Structure formats: structure tokens, C-alpha cells
Amino acid sequence: MTDLIYDVDLLAFENGSTATRNAVVDGVMKSLQTGFVYSAHDISQTFLDDVYGKLGEFFALTEEIKASVVGKGTNGQRGYTGLLVETAAISDTPDWKEMMNWGQDLPDGHPLRVRYPHRFFDNLFPEEFIPGISKTLTEFHNQILELQLRFLRVIATGLGCNEDLFDSFVPGGASLSRAIHYPEMLLAPDSSHIWAEEHGDINLITALPRSTARGLQIKTDEGWIDASPPDNNLIINTGIMLEHLTNGVIPTGIHRVLAEPNQTGDRLSIVQFCHPTPWTVLSPLASCITPDNPQKYAAITAADRLDQVLWEINLVEDQ
């Protein structure tokens, strides 16, 4: 069943012939029927080593130190979020994971920050404890966001739209980078072996450059399969907002993180959730509405759709 998910080459789309570009687009659109695709990329593996190393140091700090960079009032969108907080919408049991979140710093007075003060916050980095982490994580955010914009050009082409469609409403948005540490399952308060319950991301696409251990599983029509990208290739999965925008042509990639019963050790992964600007109206694209696929979704702003899901997964504070 692993052949349901294709491995493509983003650089071949950008630099190849018309036939090569078309082949990449075709592979991406077929693969995204699962909500997932693997891709080669040009981000330095040495740089990723540095990112993962610094975040590994952070999660090894004491609970007291990590708690000093909790982003109070940010609904889990900045700083540290501890264990057993985020809960999948289908579950009553919080996930066995802790997280570090960061994004783009917007200057005071920026219209997005004025209009959406609950969406844009200052970053909180543990610079005092991990020297250099602020610069490294900021650079990671910028590089991965640019990579996702490049990949969205493949998707836009596959949808019959102008290649630069997403460039008009993604830069400057509320895209979020998140490091997720899954502690050893033997330390968990139950024996389910589920680090993170079945869920779909609330965004356009998510990029995962690598993880330190197996565990990510993808839900398909034929059952659950392990995510198994080629070495040094990243994973792209689709989110709820892209499904809305494409009228269901591209479904949300449903996934979970599961430790095998005999699996020891922890797991670290670092992802970025690519969001449109909050004032973007998510209305199904004309190219995705046909007699065989009539309009499924009403228009809603990206900000309102995100707030709905943050409530569902227990990240809205003071509820």
C-alpha cells in the first residue's frame, strides 16, 4: 500500500521541461488523494541537524525552565506547550506530546496584528538556555515557508489555476512552526501507545522535513500505513483549509502518531503549518466546482475556521 504515496521532485518541477513539470504535477495530484506526498528539496541537511540539535537540547531541560517560555494568552501559538494539553477533535484523551511553537514576528502597528491581536504574537525563544536558538529557529521558519510556497505552485498548477495563486494570500499569514517532542511511551499515563490521536491539520499544507523515530501513520481507504519517505526527502500533507478551498478535490490528510508496543525511546519532529492570511475568504475555487462535484462548502474566513478548530482541540485558553 505504500505505493499510494508518490515521491516527487520539487526541483524538477521548477527546472525541468514541460513534460517533466507535467509529470510532477500529475504525481502530486494523484498522491494527494491520500492527503500526503513525499518530495526532494534543497534545504541543507547540515542546517536541519542544527535545528534538531538545538530543539533536542530544549526539550531535555527541566520542566521548570521549559515552563518559563510558555506563551500565556497565545492559545498555544507561541512558546512552550506542556504534556497532555492538546487533544484531537475525535478524542477525550490529551496527546502524549510537548511542543515549542514560533512564527513570523510582525511589527507593532501592522494591519494584520491590529486586526487579529489574538493571532499574531511575539516569539518566545529560550535564548538564555540555548544560545543561538532564536536565529536558528527564525531561519528555519523562513526557509520552510518559502519551500511550502514553492510547493503550492505545483498544487495550483494541478488545480488549473495560475501557478502563483497562493503567493497572493499566504506570505504574511499566520503560518506556524512547531517542534513536537513525544516522550518515551513507557512513561505515558496509559498503555495505548498513541502519541497523537487521529486528526487532520487546520491549514493549507504542512511540511515535515524529518523525524528522529518512526511513528507517523497515514489513513487511507485501504487502512493505516506507515509514512516512509526516502532519506532526506520531506513529507507534505494537506489540511482542512485546502480541502475547503478545493471543494474536496484535495482531501485533508488524516494521520496519527503511534509507537509500536516494543518501541523504546522518544521522538522529535519539526513541522510547519502553512496558513493563508487570516482575512482570506476560503471559498471553493471555480475550477473545482463541476456538475459532478457541486459546491460543498460555504465561504468562511481563514481566521474563523482556525478559531473553530483551536476550540475543538482544547487550545483556546480560559474556556
Sequence and secondary structure as in RCSB ss.txt:
>XXXX:A:sequence
MTDLIYDVDLLAFENGSTATRNAVVDGVMKSLQTGFVYSAHDISQTFLDDVYGKLGEFFALTEEIKASVVGKGTN
GQRGYTGLLVETAAISDTPDWKEMMNWGQDLPDGHPLRVRYPHRFFDNLFPEEFIPGISKTLTEFHNQILELQLR
FLRVIATGLGCNEDLFDSFVPGGASLSRAIHYPEMLLAPDSSHIWAEEHGDINLITALPRSTARGLQIKTDEGWI
DASPPDNNLIINTGIMLEHLTNGVIPTGIHRVLAEPNQTGDRLSIVQFCHPTPWTVLSPLASCITPDNPQKYAAI
TAADRLDQVLWEINLVEDQ
>XXXX:A:secstr
 GGGS EEEHHHHHHS HHHHHHHHHHHHHHTTTTEEEEE  S HHHHHHHHHHHHHHHTS HHHHHTTB TTST
TSSEEE SS    TT SS  S EEEEEE    TT HHHHH TTT       TTTSTTHHHHHHHHHHHHHHHHHH
HHHHHHHHTTS TTGGGGTSTTS  EEEEEEE  GGGSSSS  EEEEEE  SSSEEEE  BSS  EEEEETTEEE
E    TT EEEEE HHHHHHTTTSS    EEEE  TT  S EEEEEEEE   TT EE   GGG BTTB      E
EHHHHHHHHHHHTT STT 
